[in-house]
Amino acid sequence: MEMTTLDLGPQAAEVARVVAGVRDDQLTGPTPCKGMSVAGLLDHFLGLTLAFRMGAEKAPLTGGASANAGQLAADWRTRLPEQLDALAAAWRDPAAWEGLTEVGGVQMPAAAMGVVALNEVLVHGWDLAVVTGQPYRADPAAAERCLAFAGDFAAGMPEARNGIYGPVVPVPDDAPVLDRLLGQTGRDPGWAPS
C-alpha cells in the first residue's frame, strides 16, 4: 500500500454534525448494523474513535470497542465530537502512517490502519445518519480510498471480511461511490428504518 496520508477531518466533521442531530427518542431505534440500536452504535463510536486515535499514537488500548446501549456515556453529545476531532488530529501526524500499529488486538501496517479508521467513521456515520433521517455527505476522496480498501480486503482476506461485515449487497457499477462502499460493507444503500 502506498504511503499516502489521508485527512480524516472532513468525514469526522460530517459525523459530528450528524451526532448533533440525534434526538433522545431515536436512541432505541434499530440501525443497519444487525442487532444494534442507535445508542449501541453511539457507544461503539465512542470506543472506536478512542481506539483508532491511540492506534495513530502507537499506544494501543487493551480490549476492543463495545456496542452496548446500556453503557452509552451520559456525556456522549459532547464527548463524541471531541473524540472525532482528536482522532482526525492524531492521523494528521505523518508518523501515524508509518510502521506497524495495533487496534483492538489486531496489528497491521499503520498506513492500512488509518484507512480502516476512516472506513469505520465514514460507514458508521452513514448508519447513524440514515437511521436518524439526516442527510449525509461522504468526503469523495475518503469514499474512493475506502472503496478501494474494501475491495482489496475482500479479495485478500475473504474470511476476515466476512467476520466483520454482512454479505456483500450487489450495487450497480455505475452507482455513486458511497453506495458501492456500502454494498461492499454489507449494507443496502436503500435501507430505511421501518
Buried (B, 14 or more C-beta within 10 A) or exposed (E): EEEEBBBBBBBBBBBBBBBEEBEEEBBEBBBBBEEBBBBBBBBBBBBBBBBBBBBBBBEBBEEBBBBEBEEBEEEBEEBBBEBBBBBBBBBBEEEBBBEEBBBBEEEBBBBBBBBBBBBBBBBBBBBBBBBBEBEBBBBEBBBBBBBBBBBBBBEEEEEEBEEEBEEBBEBEEEBBBBBBBBBBBBBBBEBEEE
